[in-house]
């Protein structure tokens, strides 16, 4: 039987939960965002003989970006070309949205060791446009910050892309409005940070000011927010251009999976 790609349905959740449990050592966020992705649309599954064995999602981000995420294939069905089938389908879906004027680019992020996805993307013409270091630190003392909002893009010390979990937004006016509507934005002791709600994305914190003083000051507040939603670490995406902060942040207790040998999160883009 040929595989079928269709829109996801509520009854697909048990299959999605099974795939999530077998991905990233059971830490995949796919099951957690399932309902939100259903409501948002452009959420697809690959079905084979009545069983959902793969998923893929296209999310419309500010500045007419079609963000590709959630491409998964059940481990029992990997190495059989199903990832390519899903990838090709999402490219076709992106072209359809581009023809309607809804998007102008397709983008996604991935871990730098995800060699299969990277090779597939490069073959199709995607280019790396930004690189980040993924930093983690255990929680410490907790102090509650206050809710706030972003007044101006100039508050965010990011050149082209603003981290939002494992999504990355173009630095533009539309993103400011989008973040004020969707993100959790907090302020403590004169510094601000934001993070994506857990029902939307993986949790990473985005300090507005990229300095040792800012990050160190916000540690207690970020620990409070992480603990509040049962997350056990402070995770930050640091742009490659700010790699001079790595050693000072290591002194604060931050680590990453590769000991900072190179940026480990890549952002890809292709015009459509």
N, C-alpha and C positions, 0 to 999 in steps of 0.2 A: 504493500500500500504506500502511495506517495504521501509525504508529509504535507500538512495543511497549515497555512498561516492565517490566523483570524484574530479579531479583536478579543481581548481578555474578557472573561465573564466572572461574576461573583463565585460561581461554583468551581472555578479554577484554583481557588485559594489553597486547598490541600496539596495540590501538585506544586504550587509555588513555594509553599512552606517546606516541602521535601527538598526541592532544589536548593533553597536557602540554607537548610541544615547541612547540606553537603558541600557548601561553598565557603571559602575563607574560614575553614575550621568552625563552621557553624555561626560565624559572626556577620553573615551577609544581612544587609538591611532590607532585602527585597520583600520579605513577608510583612515587615513593619510599615512599608509605604504602599502596600497593595491597594487598600481602599482609596487612598488619595490619588494614586495613579489611575484607577478605574474612573474616578470622577473627572480627572483631567483629560482623559482621552489619549489617542495615539499610543495605546498600550496593547501590545500584541503577544500572542503565544504561538508556538509551533507545536502542533499536535500530530502524533503518530500512533495509529491503531488505537485511538480513543484515549491516549495518555498525553498530557502536556509534558514535553521534554525540553522546551526552550522558551525564552522570553526576550522581549526587546521593547524599549520605550523611546519615544521622541517627545521632548518637552519644548514648548515654545518659550524662549527667553527673550529679554529685552534686546532691542536693536536687530530684530528679525533673525534671531539665531534659532536654528533647530538643534537642540541638544540631544545627542544620542546617549542613552544610558540603559542599564539593566539588561545588557545582552548576556544571557546565560544559556548554557546547555547542560542538561543533567549529566553527571560524570559517566553514567553507564552508556551514554550515547555520544560522547566526545570522540574526536578523531575520525568522524564519519562524514564531515562536510556540512553538518547542520549549522554550525556557526556562520559559515560562508553564506548559506541559504538565507539565514536571518539578516545578515549584514547587507546582502544584495537587496533584500526586500525593503530594508530601511532606507537605503540609498534611493530606491525607486520612489518610496513615500516622500522623501525629501524633495525630489525633483517635482513631484506633483504639487507639493506645498509651495515650492518656488514659482511654479507656473501661475499659481493663484496670487502671487505677491505676498504671501504670508511670511516666508523666510528668504534670506539671501545667502546664508551659509549653513553648513552642517559642522558641528563641533562636538568633541567629547574629550574626556580625560581618562587616563589609565595609569596603572603602576608600570614603572619602566621595565619590569621583568615579564610583563604580559606580552611575550614575544609573538604569539599567534595573532592577537588583535592588532598589534603594531605593524606586523608584516602585511596583514590584510589591508590595513588603512593606507599604508604607504603605497601599496600596489595600486590602490584606487585614487591616488593623488592627494591624500591628506598630507599636510605639513605640520611639523611641530611649531607652535607659535609662542609658547610659554612653558617654563619649567619651574616646579616648586619643590621645596624640601618639606616632607611630612614629619613634623616634630610631635613628640608625646612626652608628657610628664605626669607622674602620679599626683593625685589630689593632695592638697595641704589644708591649712586653716581655711575656714569658710566664713565669708562676710557677704551679706546680701547687698547687691547693687540696686540702683533704682532704674526704672524703665525710662527710656528716652527715645529720641528719633534722630535721624540724620538730617542736618540742616543744609549741608552743602557737600558736593563731591570733593571739595578741597579738604574735607576732614579725613578722607581716606587716602593714606599714603601708598597707593598702588598705582602703577603706571598705566597698564592697559586692562588687566583682569582683576576682578574682586572675588576672592574665594567665598563660596556659599556651600559649605560641605564639600562634596566632590564635584560640584558644579562651579563654573567660573563665569562671572558676568562681565560683559563689556563695561568699561567705566564711562557711563553716559547718563544723561538726565533721566532717561526711562528706567535705568537700573536703580537710581536713587528712589524714585517713586515706587518701584517694585519691591525694593528692600524694606522701605518704610511700611509697606502693606503686609509683607509676608514674614520678614525676619524677626527674630527676637533681638532687640537692641537694648543694651544696658550701659550705664555709666557709673563709674566709681572713682572717687578722688580725682576728678577732672579728666579722666580718660574714658573713652568709649570702646565697646566691642559689640560684635553681633554673632549670631549663630542661627543655623537653620533648625526649625522644629523637627523633632525626631520622626514625625509622620511624613516628612518630605525628603529627608536626606540623611546621610551619615553626619554625626556631630563633629564639627570642627569649629574652633573659635577664630574670629577675625578681628584682631586688635586694629583700631583705626590708625593709630600711630605706630610705625614700625621702628621702635627703639627699645633698648634694654630697660630704660626707666618705665616706659609704658607697660611692657609685658610683666615686669616684676611687680609693678603696682597693681595690676589687674589679676594676679594669680589667685588671691583669696576670693575675688568676685567670680572668676571663672570656675574655681573649685566649687563654689556655692551652686552655680547654675548646673554644672555637670552632675553633682551629687543629687540635686533636686529631681533630675530625670534618670537617676540610677546609672549614670555613666561613670566609669572608674578612672578616667584620665583627662588631662587637658591636651587637646590635639590642635595644632596650628599648622596652616599652610604658609610657608615662608618663601617669597619669590626669590628666584636665583640671584637677582640683582642685589638682594640684601644678605648675601652669604657672609658678609663681614660680621653679622650678628650671631653666627653659629657658635663661635667659641664662648662669647658671653652667655648665650642661652644654655649651652652645655653646663656652664658653671651654676646656672639656676636649676639644673636637674633635667633638662630636656635631652632626649635621645631620639634616634630614629633607627629604622630597620637595617640600614646599610652603613651605619657609623659615618654618615655624611660624605661618603666617597663621591657622590654626584647627586644632582636633583633626582628624586625618585617618582615624581608625579608629572606626567607630560600632558599638555593640552594640545589637541590636534584641531585643524580647521581645513575646510575645503569650500570654495565658492560654488554655489549651485544656481 
